[in-house]
């Protein structure tokens, strides 16, 4: 099964599930298990403080950006933690079959427009310059409640589905989406650790991103983006 068949099959499966599933499910005969009560739901869910708890407590989507601009070294650190190698020689996220079909990009923004785009190389942990552009960021999103002019960097997640779809068929798209989610969560934690305001956006206009930002045709399918100051 090729790239396009995998995408169509996955979307058809999601549509059929929405069409046939019940609005909600009741388990009337199941015993109820009481949970700890607390005035603060977060305290009940995470009663034991930990470094991870501290990071998650800092997570907040920023729709407007101001203050100091993040250094490119911070962006590279986020990319390495999101999809690079750890000190133990392993990748920061798992991948079905070890295909690692994602490609991450770093775009430098200025007054709401993309000035240049670089491609992240997980093997070297560096950014390869890809293209110089003058493309408005907002033209690539169906999201209108974000101040794009205040953002200075954008990390973009794309996926090349052909290899993983040839191995796993329609399931390959599901595995790729799982991998994107894990990588994005690592990037969010990195932003929280560095104290960088950020927001993750999924409302991409895929064709516009492919043709006007990446200019790679249909080789890479855009999935989501992270904006930061």
Order of alpha helices (4+ residues) and beta strands (2+ residues): alpha-alpha-alpha-alpha-beta-beta-beta-beta-alpha-alpha-beta-beta
